Amino acid sequence: MKLMNDRRRILALTIWWCEGTKPRKDKRWKNSYLYPIEVTNCDPKIIKIFADFLRDEIGVPNERIKGQLQIHENDNKEKIESFWSKKIGLPLSQFNKTIIRKIGHKPGKNTGTFKLRTYNKNVYLKLQSLLEKELEKADFGEWRSW
């Protein structure tokens, strides 16, 4: 069981490292930063792995997780929202307004792009610490100077 949790943690952290949002300045306040925990992707497996990791391993309550879809005109909004809700176990009431773009190249043949998000500086710092520990274990040498 421990090996599986290690693999799951490494996979979830890699997803966050590659597909996640980094801290950014809060334009409302001088010298203030926002620490969003966001992962955006069109593959529901990637989003589900990260959502489950946040809930099961990090302890983020499901109610604190939000989602937002980006789809194209002529896509079936209700069907795609329902698809994502079922795939990742997030009720539609926790979805932010779906963004609808101009017609895409494959109308009716995609399931949109999903952004999973939660906001918590302590959780963000915990994820950052876990990622740094995994990178140190991997012994990439001078990775900090990149």
C-alpha positions, -999 to 999 in steps of 0.1 A, spaced: 0 0 0 29 24 8 45 19 -26 11 27 -43 8 59 -22 43 69 -31 36 64 -68 3 82 -66 20 111 -47 48 114 -73 23 113 -101 1 139 -86 30 162 -78 43 158 -113 9 167 -127 9 198 -104 44 208 -113 38 205 -151 1 216 -154 -4 237 -123 -6 274 -117 23 291 -99 20 319 -73 13 353 -87 12 389 -74 -21 400 -61 -27 433 -80 -50 445 -52 -23 447 -26 14 457 -27 38 429 -20 10 404 -17 8 370 -35 -20 346 -44 -13 309 -39 -39 291 -62 -37 254 -65 -49 248 -100 -45 221 -126 -59 225 -161 -61 197 -187 -85 181 -212 -78 146 -199 -102 136 -171 -77 110 -158 -52 137 -150 -77 159 -133 -91 129 -113 -57 118 -101 -49 153 -88 -84 158 -73 -82 124 -55 -47 133 -42 -59 166 -28 -89 150 -11 -74 117 1 -37 125 7 -36 163 14 -70 164 32 -86 192 12 -124 189 18 -143 182 -14 -164 213 -7 -133 235 -10 -125 222 -45 -140 241 -75 -140 234 -112 -143 254 -144 -149 242 -179 -139 258 -212 -158 245 -242 -167 258 -277 -199 271 -292 -222 243 -304 -208 219 -277 -234 203 -255 -227 223 -223 -250 203 -200 -237 170 -213 -200 180 -209 -206 195 -174 -223 163 -163 -194 142 -178 -168 161 -158 -188 161 -126 -192 123 -127 -156 116 -138 -140 136 -110 -166 134 -83 -174 171 -81 -210 183 -79 -221 208 -105 -228 233 -77 -190 236 -73 -184 245 -109 -177 281 -118 -193 296 -149 -184 276 -180 -164 296 -205 -176 293 -241 -152 300 -269 -158 304 -306 -164 273 -326 -135 248 -324 -121 224 -349 -141 194 -336 -176 205 -326 -193 178 -306 -162 156 -304 -144 170 -274 -152 172 -237 -136 206 -231 -108 217 -209 -112 215 -172 -96 236 -145 -96 222 -110 -89 248 -83 -87 254 -46 -71 283 -27 -51 277 5 -16 291 11 -8 263 36 -18 236 12 2 253 -16 33 254 6 28 218 16 26 207 -20 57 228 -28 76 211 1 65 176 -10 76 184 -46 110 197 -34 115 165 -13 108 143 -42 132 162 -65 159 159 -38 153 121 -36 156 119 -74 190 135 -70 189 159 -100 220 176 -87 218 213 -97 181 214 -104 176 243 -80 197 266 -102 176 261 -133 
